Amino acid sequence: MTTKSIPEWFANKNVLVTGGTGFMGKVLISKLLLSCPDIGDIFLIIRKKKSYDSHARLQLILQQEPFRILREQYPERLKKLIVIHGDIIVEELALSVADKDRLTNNVSVIFHMAANVRFDMPLKTAIKMNTMSAANVITLAKQMPLLESFIHISTSFCQCGEPVLEERAYPSSISPETIINLVNTMTDDVLESMRLKLLGEQPNTYAYSKALSEELVSKCGLPVGIIRPSIVTASYKEPVPGWVDNMNGPTGLMIGAGKGVIRSMLCKSNYMADVMPCDMAVNATIALAWQVGTMKSPEPKFLNATTNMENRISWGDVLETGRKHVFQNPFSQPLWYPGGGMTSSKIVHWLAVLFFHIIPAYLLDILLIITGNKPFMVRVQNRVNNGLELLQYYTMKEWVFRNDNLRDLQHQLCPTDKKIFFMDTKVIHWNEYILAYVLGTRQYFLKDDPSTLPRARRVFTYLYYADRLLKLIFGIFLIWIMYNWTISAKPIIAMLVQSTEEV
């Protein structure tokens, strides 16, 4: 029997997606509609947010870049997107009776992508958002007689105490069911007092909650696949090179450094930066759904979607390459000319933060107050410094991920699927990719039209000379202080010398 291609396997299958409004979710939905034209309906569980209801949120998303080709060339396929009002952290997902029946009777594939990726969430929030939500989706999935594949999107940073992350299950010391019970019965204060003991070797509540959700999925008895992307970054090729819509991870660092806000980062520059373009991560996710559905294995399938040893780039090389392209393609409205760099010395980093982050922020806020404007720099720098503290755990540690299953999955694809659902990180040329990343960040996240580049370059030139002038003035000021200290200290030194000679 010939194995069906990925588009053939998805033909006429109805799909359920949670987290479809997120970064990877948008790319996944658009990819399914573009590359699997005969797919059935795609149900999207979307909750109301602020003043936008579920349907309005979908319409806003459809105006974004990932859906441009669909809007222009295949608008009829967008009709396959069906909004289901719900909330994954609520029992029964807050579904109406009709919507629940519709899902349980029709869905064959589930992509559970919804998660809160903040590292500094309170423990209760993290468990509700990332662990209890997985349990709620599993409960629904167990009522689906047509289900062939359940894919859970995790993270390769889910077992931070392990020297090497294998593509297998990792049982927790306390079961996820026990933790969920604690969250449902204890107050926030009591939970926070237990936080460090519960987390163990995990650095934050995000990693801990994702590890627990993995365990729930891996032992649920359904045909499941668990994919663990590393640091998900801008797209390699689709929807366009460099597309990104958030400030998570390296994107936030790039923007902060490019606008002159971040001038020091605690990082071991020779350690490898394991980044995964979002479109490659999504292609691996779709291919894993096909593999799980085709193999029909009773055991869960784990896949680490990582670059690892195949196409290495260090944090130092990322910085230097990014710096080069940001200087050539600067962001609009920078606060100051970019400078600084990485250091593995906590003392040097602390001094750099003090002199180049905190003190300038206070000086600028004082100037803003004097001129009758609202101060904001201290608030911005506090947020930046808190973010850097959360990230430094990852940039000061060497990470090793096994990804044999990712390579095996690539080999199982037919030649056409290998081309359509590309996921081979060896083809990435880092200089070209980082250039596209910088330009994509400018255009799609910061909304800097390419036509603003000439003006941004002129502003950068002015800031360059202002930065050099300020450094010159500061240097002269230091020399003046040292000179005056030397002059004032001469009589004291002379007296000491004379006293020594007399003795």
C-alpha positions, 0 to 999 in steps of 0.5 A: 500500500502506497503511503499518502502524501501530506496533502492527500492525507489531510484531504477531507479531514476536519481539523481543530486548532487551539492558539490559532491567533498566535505567532505559529498558529497563524503560519500553521493555518495559512500553510494548511489552507495553501498546501493542503487545498482539499482539507476539510474545515478548520475549527478555531477555538477563539475566546473574546478578548477586550472589545473584540469578539471571537469572529472579529479577532479572526477577521483582524488576523486574516488581514495580516501577511500570512493570509495575503496570498489566500486573500488575493488568490484563494479567498474561497479557502478562507471559508473553511475557517470556522470560529468556535467561541470557547476558552481552553482554561475553562472546563469543557472549554466553555463550549456550547452544546451545539459546538461541542457536538460539532467538534466531537463528531467531525474532527480528525486532527487536533493541533493544540498550540495555545499557551502563555509563553511568559516566563514570569507568570505566577504558578497558578496562572502558568498551570491554568494556562499551560497545564489545565488547558491541555487536560481540558483539550484531552478530555474533549479529544477523548470524545472524538471517534474520528480522531487520528492525530493529536499534536501538542506543541511544547518547547525544547526548554521543557526539561532544563535540568537535563544535560541532553534533551532526548526525544522521549517522555520525562516523568515529573516528580509530582504528577500533573494531576496532583499539581492541578488539584493543588492549584484548584484548592490552595490560595495564591500565597500558599502556592507561591510559598511552595513555588521553588520546591515544586519547580526544582531544577526548572528556572521558571513557571513556563518551563515547569507548566509545559513539562507537566502538560507534556506528561498529560498528553504523553499518557492520555492514550490517544494517537499523539505527537509532541513537538518541541521547537527551540527558540522560534524566530522569524520565517525563513521563507513563508509567508515571506522571508523575515516575517515576525509579529511579536517581541519574544526572544531574539526579536525583543533583544534585536529591537531593544539593542537596535533602538539603543535601549539595551547596551549590555547582555549577560551571555556566553558568546561562544555558546550556540544559539539554537533558533528555529524559523517559524515556518520550518517549525510549523512544517515539522508540526504538520508533518508530525501530524501526518506521521502520527496518523499514518503510523497509528502507533500506540506510543506517543511520538516525540520530536525536537524541532531544533537546529542543534549540531547541523547548522551551528551559529553562536550567540556572538555571531548572531550579535555581530551579524545582527549589529551589522545589518541593523546599522545598515538598516536602522529602525525608525525612532531610536532612543540613542545610537546602539552600542555595548555588547555581550559579556559573561562577567556578572560584575561587568554586566552589572556596571554596564547596566548601572552606567548605560541603562539605569543612570541615563534613564534617570537623567532623561526622565529628569530632563523630560520632567523639566521640559514638561513632558511625561517621564517613561525611560525608568519604567522602560529600563526596569522592564528591559532589565527584568526581561534580561534577567529572565533570559540570561538563564538561557544565554549562559548555559550550553543546550544540547538537543537530540533531533534524530526523529526530526531527521527521520521524519524528513527522510520519510517524506516524498520528494514533493512533500520535502519541498513543500514542507521544508524543515531542513535547517542545514540550508539556512545561510545565517547572514542572509537569514538575519538580514531578512529577520532585521528587515522583517522586524522593521516592516511587519512588527515595528510597521516601519515602511521600507521607504523610511530607511533613508531617513532612518539612516540619516537619523542614525548618522546624527546619533552617531556623532552625538554619541561620539561627542557625548563620549568625548565630553564624558572622557574630558570630564573624567580627565578633569576630575582626575587632574583636579584630584591629583592637584588637590592631593599633591600637598597631602602626598608631599606631607606624607613623603616628608613625614616618611623621610623624617622618620 
